[in-house]
Amino acid sequence: MKAFYTLFLLFWAFTGTAQEVQLNEDPGISKLYSAWLNDNRTNPRISGWRVQIMASTDRQQIEQGYNQFRQRYSEIPAAWIQEKPYYKLRVGAFRSRQEALAFIANLPDYTGAYPAKDLAIHPRDFLE
């Protein structure tokens, strides 16, 4: 009889009571998460490497270098950035430093080119 009561209590404990979890989160957290999610969907960015081929304090020189590069290598993404006082021309998008170095080996006209870390590369820019 004792075994019967024990089994009955165990059965009732596991089937007789339903548990419910209720999550109460601050509305500010929900709003922040939604903003973060929307930003990442509209502006996806990945950390990777680019190849810096030029740097100068003269913006026109960088724009001219950009146009020359785009004429030779139209399929490779290129962009210039400003980090005062310099303008920098960076090309390509690579997942690793080794990929960037291999790309540099194929750029005979840009002897001073070197890999540069970039924390905000759009996924479509990566060369496959």
Backbone torsions as a table, in degrees:
resi	resn	phi	psi	omega
1	MET	NA	-37.6	179.4
2	LYS	-62.7	-38.7	178.7
3	ALA	-65.9	-36.5	178.5
4	PHE	-63.0	-46.4	179.0
5	TYR	-64.0	-37.6	179.3
6	THR	-64.8	-45.9	178.2
7	LEU	-64.3	-39.4	179.3
8	PHE	-63.0	-43.5	179.6
9	LEU	-65.3	-41.5	177.5
10	LEU	-63.9	-43.6	178.8
11	PHE	-61.6	-45.7	-179.4
12	TRP	-65.3	-38.1	-178.2
13	ALA	-65.1	-36.7	-176.3
14	PHE	-90.8	-21.8	-177.1
15	THR	-115.6	-23.4	-173.4
16	GLY	-81.2	-22.3	-177.6
17	THR	-119.2	122.0	176.5
18	ALA	-91.6	140.6	179.1
19	GLN	-108.9	143.5	-179.5
20	GLU	-130.7	135.0	178.2
21	VAL	-108.1	127.5	178.3
22	GLN	-118.0	128.3	-177.5
23	LEU	-104.3	119.8	177.1
24	ASN	-111.1	107.9	-179.8
25	GLU	-113.8	153.2	179.7
26	ASP	-66.1	136.9	179.4
27	PRO	-59.6	-30.3	178.0
28	GLY	-64.2	-37.3	177.8
29	ILE	-66.1	-43.6	178.5
30	SER	-61.8	-42.4	-179.8
31	LYS	-65.7	-43.3	178.9
32	LEU	-63.0	-44.1	179.0
33	TYR	-62.9	-43.0	179.2
34	SER	-63.2	-41.7	178.6
35	ALA	-64.0	-42.9	178.8
36	TRP	-62.0	-44.5	-179.3
37	LEU	-63.5	-46.1	179.1
38	ASN	-64.0	-40.0	179.2
39	ASP	-63.6	-41.6	179.9
40	ASN	-70.5	-27.7	176.9
41	ARG	-75.8	-36.6	-178.1
42	THR	-86.1	-28.9	-178.2
43	ASN	-131.1	68.1	-179.2
44	PRO	-68.7	136.4	-179.7
45	ARG	-137.6	141.7	-179.2
46	ILE	-130.1	144.5	176.2
47	SER	-77.4	137.4	179.7
48	GLY	-168.0	-154.3	-176.6
49	TRP	-129.2	146.8	171.1
50	ARG	-126.5	169.7	177.2
51	VAL	-110.8	120.4	177.9
52	GLN	-88.0	121.1	-176.9
53	ILE	-107.0	-17.4	-179.9
54	MET	-151.0	153.3	170.9
55	ALA	-150.2	136.4	-178.3
56	SER	-161.2	159.1	173.3
57	THR	-87.4	-7.4	-179.4
58	ASP	-97.9	111.4	-177.2
59	ARG	-63.7	-38.8	-179.3
60	GLN	-62.6	-37.0	178.5
61	GLN	-64.2	-41.1	178.6
62	ILE	-66.8	-42.8	178.4
63	GLU	-62.9	-38.0	177.1
64	GLN	-65.7	-43.6	176.3
65	GLY	-62.5	-38.4	177.3
66	TYR	-60.6	-48.4	-179.2
67	ASN	-62.6	-41.1	178.4
68	GLN	-63.8	-43.5	179.8
69	PHE	-63.3	-43.6	-178.3
70	ARG	-65.0	-30.9	177.2
71	GLN	-69.2	-38.8	-179.3
72	ARG	-79.3	-41.3	-173.7
73	TYR	-126.9	70.7	-174.6
74	SER	-67.7	-23.0	-177.5
75	GLU	-85.4	-7.5	-177.4
76	ILE	-100.3	126.7	179.6
77	PRO	-64.5	139.9	179.3
78	ALA	-141.7	146.6	178.2
79	ALA	-158.9	151.4	174.7
80	TRP	-111.6	147.7	179.4
81	ILE	-126.0	161.6	176.3
82	GLN	-116.5	123.3	170.6
83	GLU	-127.0	97.5	-170.7
84	LYS	-46.7	133.4	3.9
85	PRO	-92.9	11.3	-172.5
86	TYR	-102.7	150.4	166.1
87	TYR	-107.6	135.9	-175.6
88	LYS	-126.3	133.0	177.7
89	LEU	-101.4	117.6	-179.0
90	ARG	-121.9	142.4	-175.5
91	VAL	-131.5	159.9	177.6
92	GLY	71.7	176.5	174.9
93	ALA	-155.8	120.1	-172.9
94	PHE	-131.9	147.5	-179.6
95	ARG	-78.7	-26.2	-178.5
96	SER	-134.0	160.7	178.6
97	ARG	-65.9	-34.6	-179.9
98	GLN	-64.1	-38.9	177.0
99	GLU	-63.9	-40.2	178.9
100	ALA	-65.2	-41.6	178.4
101	LEU	-64.2	-38.0	177.4
102	ALA	-65.3	-36.3	177.5
103	PHE	-66.7	-39.9	179.3
104	ILE	-60.1	-35.3	179.4
105	ALA	-61.7	-22.8	179.6
106	ASN	-95.4	10.6	179.3
107	LEU	-115.7	78.4	-175.9
108	PRO	-68.0	-25.0	-177.2
109	ASP	-80.1	-10.6	-176.5
110	TYR	-119.3	79.6	-173.5
111	THR	-71.5	-25.2	-179.2
112	GLY	-93.3	10.5	-177.7
113	ALA	-66.9	145.0	177.8
114	TYR	-150.2	156.2	179.3
115	PRO	-70.9	140.5	178.5
116	ALA	-132.2	131.4	179.4
117	LYS	-68.6	136.9	177.6
118	ASP	-133.5	125.9	-175.9
119	LEU	-93.2	-1.7	-174.7
120	ALA	-138.7	68.2	178.1
121	ILE	-101.2	131.9	176.7
122	HIS	-72.0	138.6	-177.5
123	PRO	-55.7	-31.4	-179.0
124	ARG	-69.9	-16.7	-178.5
125	ASP	-79.3	-18.7	-176.9
126	PHE	-64.5	131.8	178.4
127	LEU	-83.3	130.9	-179.8
128	GLU	-103.6	NA	NA
